[in-house]
Amino acid sequence: MRNVTLVLDDGTKFHGKSFGYEAPVAGEVVFNTAMMGYPESLTDPSYAGQLMTLTYPLVGNYGVPPFTIGDDKLATYMESDRIYASAIIVSDYSEQYSHWNAVESLGDWLKREKVPGITGIDTRELTKVLREHGVMMGKILFDDEPNNVPTAEYEGVNYVAKVSCKEIIRYNEGENRKKVVLVDCGVKNNIIRCLIKRGVEVIRVPWNYDFNDMEFDGLFLANGPGDPDTCVEAVENIRKFLNNPVVRPCMGICMGNQLLSKAAGASIYKLKYGHRSHNQPVRMVGTNRCFVTSQNHGYAVDNRTLPAEWEPYFVNMNDGSNEGVRHKTNPWFSAQFHPEACSGPVDTEFLFDEFVKLLNK
C-alpha cells in the first residue's frame, strides 16, 4: 500500500495508505455516519464530486455484490450503473471479506472503477474538523508524487447535468398503468423500484427536459448531487407544471424537495456539514409522529421563504431544518430525506403509497 495524504483546504493533513485506484483526486470532503451500505452509497449519484468519509471504523468486511441487471432494467444490488463518489476515506479497511453474495473485495472494485480509497485515517478526528469548520474541499495526494496535484471543483458546478440520463427511459410500460414522469437529477435505482412495485409506469426524463407537453398522470422529482441553484431549467419546467390549470400529483425526494420549493418561490441555503446518515430523526409537522430516516444532502429549504399556500411537511429534530414541503390544497409534497432508503430504515416508505393513492383519485 502506497502512502497517501488527505490535505484539506484549511491546511489540515491526514496520513494514510491507498487501497483503491492509485491516482490523486480532489473534491468536497463529506462524512457519512451510517454503519453499513457502502455499495449503495458509493453508487448513489448524489455523491458525485465528493470524497466520502465513512465514520464507522471497519469497512469492507462484507465485500461487494455482483453487478447484475434485473427484469426491471435496474441494477439489482447497486443504486446506479457505477461508482459516483470521487473517493472513499475509512479508518480500517478489511482486506478479508465474507458474505454469501460477495464476488470481490471493496479494494478490487475501487481499482476496477478507478476510484481512490484511503485507509488508516483517523476518521473521528476528520469528522470533528468537518463539523467544526463545515464541509470543505480536499485533495488526496500520493506522497511519492508530490508534484501531481489535482484541481478541486465543486462550488457552482452543475453535477446534476453530469449524472442525469441523456434520453427518455421507460420502465414497467402498460396501457392501463398510471404514467409518472420522473425528472432524473441523479435518481437512485430504489426510487424507481418503489414506483414499479406499486404498479405505475415510470417515464424517466433528463433533468432539463420539458415534460409539460407529455401525457402523464403524475410528476416525480428525484434526488441528485450538488447545488440546486445550478438547475435553473429544471425549476422553470416544474414552475410551468405548478401553474398548469390541470392539477396533477407531484412528489419530490431530496434534490426534488429543493427544486419543488424553488419553483414555488422559496430559497435554498447550504448546511454547515449536511446530513449524511441512516439515523436522522424527523417529525411530521403538526403531529407527534417521528421517523428515523436515511439522508444525503448538503443544502436545505429556508422555511421562512415558503409562500403562504405552502407549508413545511417535516422538520429535522436535530437542527430544526426543513425536511419536506407540501401545498395546502393541491396534491404536491416532497421529502428531504430518502423514503426508499437503500440502504437504511424504511419507516417512511408509506409516502410512495400516498403518492400512488393521489394518482388514482
C-alpha positions in Angstrom: 0.0 0.0 0.0 1.4 3.4 -1.0 1.4 6.3 1.4 -1.1 9.0 0.8 -2.1 12.3 2.4 -5.5 13.9 2.6 -5.0 17.7 2.6 -8.0 19.9 3.5 -8.4 23.5 2.3 -7.5 24.8 5.8 -4.2 23.0 5.6 -5.1 20.1 7.9 -3.4 16.9 6.8 -4.3 13.2 7.5 -1.9 10.5 6.5 -2.9 7.0 5.4 -2.5 4.2 2.9 -4.0 3.7 -0.5 -6.2 0.6 -1.0 -8.1 1.7 -4.1 -7.2 3.2 -7.5 -3.8 4.9 -7.4 -4.4 8.4 -8.7 -4.7 11.7 -6.9 -8.1 13.3 -6.7 -9.8 16.4 -5.4 -13.4 17.2 -4.3 -15.7 18.2 -1.4 -14.9 16.2 1.7 -18.1 15.0 3.5 -18.8 12.4 6.2 -21.4 9.6 6.4 -22.3 8.2 9.8 -24.0 5.0 8.5 -22.8 1.7 9.8 -23.3 -0.2 6.5 -24.4 0.3 2.9 -21.1 1.3 1.2 -22.1 -0.4 -2.2 -25.3 1.6 -2.2 -23.7 4.9 -1.0 -20.8 4.7 -3.5 -23.2 4.2 -6.4 -25.6 7.0 -5.3 -25.2 9.7 -7.9 -25.8 12.3 -5.1 -22.1 11.7 -4.0 -20.7 12.8 -7.4 -17.7 15.1 -6.9 -17.3 14.2 -3.2 -14.7 12.5 -1.1 -16.9 10.3 1.1 -15.6 9.7 4.7 -17.3 6.8 6.5 -17.2 7.3 10.3 -18.0 3.6 11.0 -14.5 2.2 11.8 -14.5 -1.1 9.9 -15.3 -1.0 6.2 -15.1 -3.7 3.5 -15.8 -6.8 5.7 -18.7 -7.9 3.6 -17.2 -7.3 0.2 -19.1 -6.2 -2.9 -22.1 -7.9 -4.6 -22.2 -8.7 -8.3 -23.4 -6.1 -10.8 -26.5 -7.7 -12.3 -29.5 -6.3 -14.1 -33.0 -7.4 -13.1 -36.2 -7.8 -15.1 -37.0 -4.2 -14.2 -33.9 -3.0 -16.2 -32.2 -1.8 -13.0 -29.0 -2.9 -11.2 -30.1 -5.5 -8.6 -27.7 -4.6 -5.8 -26.5 -1.1 -6.8 -28.1 2.3 -6.9 -26.8 3.2 -10.3 -24.6 1.9 -13.1 -21.3 2.8 -11.5 -19.5 4.4 -8.5 -20.2 8.2 -8.5 -18.3 9.2 -5.3 -14.8 10.6 -6.2 -13.1 8.7 -3.4 -13.8 6.8 -0.1 -11.9 7.5 3.2 -12.1 4.9 6.0 -10.4 4.2 9.3 -9.8 0.5 8.9 -10.2 -1.4 5.6 -10.9 -5.1 5.9 -8.9 -6.9 3.2 -10.7 -10.2 4.0 -14.4 -10.2 3.3 -17.1 -12.7 4.0 -20.7 -12.6 2.6 -22.9 -15.1 0.7 -23.4 -12.5 -2.1 -20.0 -11.0 -2.4 -17.9 -11.5 -5.6 -15.0 -9.2 -4.9 -13.3 -7.0 -2.3 -14.1 -3.3 -1.9 -10.5 -2.5 -2.9 -10.7 -4.5 -6.1 -14.0 -2.9 -7.0 -12.5 0.6 -6.5 -9.5 -0.3 -8.6 -11.7 -1.6 -11.4 -13.8 1.6 -11.4 -10.8 3.8 -11.0 -11.8 5.3 -7.6 -9.2 6.1 -4.9 -9.6 4.8 -1.4 -7.7 5.7 1.8 -7.4 3.6 5.0 -5.6 4.4 8.2 -7.2 7.8 8.6 -8.5 8.9 12.0 -12.0 9.4 10.7 -13.2 10.5 14.1 -10.8 13.5 14.1 -11.6 14.2 10.5 -15.3 14.3 11.3 -14.7 16.7 14.2 -12.8 19.0 11.9 -15.6 19.0 9.3 -18.2 19.5 12.0 -16.4 22.5 13.4 -15.3 24.1 10.2 -18.1 22.8 7.9 -17.5 20.7 4.8 -14.5 21.9 2.7 -12.6 21.0 -0.4 -9.8 18.4 -0.1 -7.1 16.6 -2.1 -5.8 13.0 -1.9 -2.1 13.2 -2.8 0.4 10.3 -3.2 3.5 11.0 -1.1 5.8 9.8 -3.8 4.3 12.1 -6.4 4.4 15.5 -4.6 4.1 17.4 -7.9 0.9 15.6 -9.1 -1.7 17.9 -7.6 -5.3 17.8 -8.9 -7.6 20.8 -9.1 -10.7 20.8 -7.0 -14.0 21.8 -8.5 -17.4 21.6 -6.7 -18.9 25.0 -5.9 -21.1 26.3 -8.8 -20.6 23.1 -10.9 -23.8 21.6 -12.3 -23.3 18.0 -11.2 -26.9 17.2 -11.9 -26.2 17.7 -15.6 -23.2 15.3 -15.3 -25.2 12.4 -13.7 -28.7 12.7 -15.3 -29.8 10.4 -18.1 -29.4 11.7 -21.6 -32.5 10.3 -23.2 -36.0 9.2 -22.1 -36.1 5.7 -20.5 -39.4 3.9 -19.8 -40.0 1.3 -17.1 -43.0 -1.0 -16.4 -44.8 0.0 -19.5 -48.5 -0.8 -19.8 -51.7 0.6 -21.4 -53.7 0.6 -18.2 -51.0 1.8 -15.8 -50.8 5.3 -14.4 -47.9 7.2 -16.0 -45.4 9.0 -13.8 -42.8 11.4 -15.3 -39.6 11.1 -13.2 -37.2 14.0 -13.6 -33.8 12.4 -13.3 -31.4 14.7 -11.3 -29.3 11.7 -10.3 -32.0 9.2 -9.3 -31.3 6.2 -7.1 -32.5 2.9 -8.5 -34.6 2.1 -5.5 -36.8 5.1 -6.1 -37.7 3.6 -9.5 -38.1 0.2 -7.8 -40.5 1.6 -5.3 -42.7 3.1 -8.0 -42.6 0.0 -10.2 -43.6 -2.1 -7.2 -46.7 0.0 -6.8 -47.8 -0.7 -10.4 -47.1 2.6 -12.2 -45.3 3.2 -15.4 -42.2 5.3 -15.0 -41.0 7.7 -17.7 -37.5 8.8 -16.8 -36.5 12.1 -18.4 -33.3 14.2 -18.4 -33.0 16.9 -15.7 -33.7 19.8 -18.1 -36.3 18.1 -20.3 -39.6 20.0 -20.7 -42.1 17.3 -19.8 -45.1 19.5 -19.8 -46.4 18.6 -23.2 -46.2 14.8 -22.5 -49.1 12.6 -21.4 -48.7 11.6 -17.8 -50.7 11.3 -14.6 -48.1 12.5 -12.0 -44.7 14.1 -11.6 -41.8 12.7 -9.6 -38.7 14.8 -8.8 -35.7 12.7 -7.9 -32.6 13.2 -5.8 -29.3 14.5 -7.2 -25.9 16.0 -6.3 -24.7 19.5 -5.8 -26.3 22.9 -5.7 -29.9 23.2 -6.7 -29.3 26.8 -7.7 -27.5 25.4 -10.8 -30.7 23.7 -12.0 -32.4 26.7 -13.5 -34.0 24.8 -16.4 -35.5 22.1 -14.2 -37.0 24.8 -11.9 -38.6 26.5 -14.8 -40.2 23.3 -16.1 -41.5 22.5 -12.6 -42.9 26.0 -12.3 -44.8 25.5 -15.6 -46.2 22.3 -14.1 -47.4 24.1 -10.9 -49.0 26.8 -13.0 -50.9 24.4 -15.3 -54.7 24.7 -14.7 -54.8 20.9 -14.9 -53.7 19.9 -11.4 -51.8 16.6 -11.2 -50.0 15.0 -8.2 -46.3 15.7 -7.6 -43.8 14.1 -5.2 -40.1 15.0 -4.7 -37.2 13.5 -2.8 -34.0 15.2 -1.6 -32.9 17.5 -4.5 -36.6 17.1 -5.6 -37.7 18.8 -2.4 -35.4 21.7 -3.1 -36.3 22.1 -6.7 -40.1 22.0 -5.9 -39.6 24.6 -3.2 -37.6 26.8 -5.6 -40.3 26.5 -8.2 -42.9 27.6 -5.6 -40.8 30.6 -4.8 -38.7 29.6 -1.8 -34.9 29.9 -1.4 -32.2 27.4 -0.5 -29.1 27.6 1.7 -26.1 25.4 2.3 -25.9 23.5 5.5 -22.7 23.6 7.5 -21.9 20.0 7.1 -25.0 18.4 5.6 -27.0 15.3 6.6 -25.5 12.0 5.5 -26.5 9.0 7.6 -29.2 6.4 8.3 -30.3 7.8 11.6 -31.7 11.4 11.1 -34.8 11.9 13.2 -37.6 13.9 11.6 -41.1 14.9 12.8 -44.2 15.3 10.7 -45.2 18.9 11.2 -48.5 19.3 13.2 -48.2 15.8 14.8 -46.0 13.9 17.3 -45.1 11.3 14.6 -41.4 11.0 14.4 -39.4 8.8 12.0 -35.8 7.6 11.6 -34.6 8.4 8.1 -31.8 8.0 5.7 -30.4 11.2 4.3 -27.7 12.5 1.9 -27.8 16.3 1.2 -25.8 19.4 1.8 -28.5 22.1 1.1 -31.8 22.9 2.7 -35.0 24.8 2.1 -35.4 28.1 4.1 -38.9 27.6 5.7 -39.2 31.4 6.2 -39.3 31.9 2.4 -42.1 29.4 1.6 -45.1 31.2 0.0 -48.4 31.4 2.0 -50.0 28.5 0.2 -47.1 26.2 1.1 -46.0 24.8 4.5 -43.3 22.6 5.9 -44.2 18.9 5.9 -41.4 17.5 8.0 -38.7 19.1 10.3 -35.3 17.8 11.4 -35.3 17.0 15.1 -31.5 17.7 15.4 -31.1 21.1 13.9 -34.7 22.2 13.0 -34.0 22.4 9.3 -36.6 21.7 6.6 -37.3 18.0 5.8 -40.1 18.4 3.3 -42.8 20.7 2.0 -46.5 20.4 0.9 -49.1 22.5 -0.7 -52.0 23.4 1.5 -54.7 22.5 -1.1 -53.1 20.8 -4.2 -51.6 17.2 -4.2 -48.0 18.3 -4.2 -45.5 17.3 -1.5 -41.9 16.3 -1.0 -39.3 14.9 1.5 -35.8 16.0 2.0 -34.9 12.5 3.3 -35.0 9.2 1.4 -38.2 7.2 1.9 -36.8 4.5 -0.3 -33.7 4.3 1.9 -31.5 1.8 0.2 -29.6 1.3 2.4 -31.2 2.4 5.6 -34.5 2.4 7.5 -37.8 2.1 5.6 -40.0 3.8 8.1 -41.2 6.4 5.6 -41.8 4.3 2.5 -45.5 4.9 3.0 -45.0 8.2 1.2 -44.9 6.3 -2.0 -48.3 4.8 -1.2 -49.6 8.3 -0.5 -48.4 9.4 -3.9 -49.9 6.5 -5.8 -53.2 7.0 -4.0 -53.3 10.6 -5.3 -52.7 9.2 -8.8 -55.7 7.0 -8.5 -58.1 9.7 -7.2 
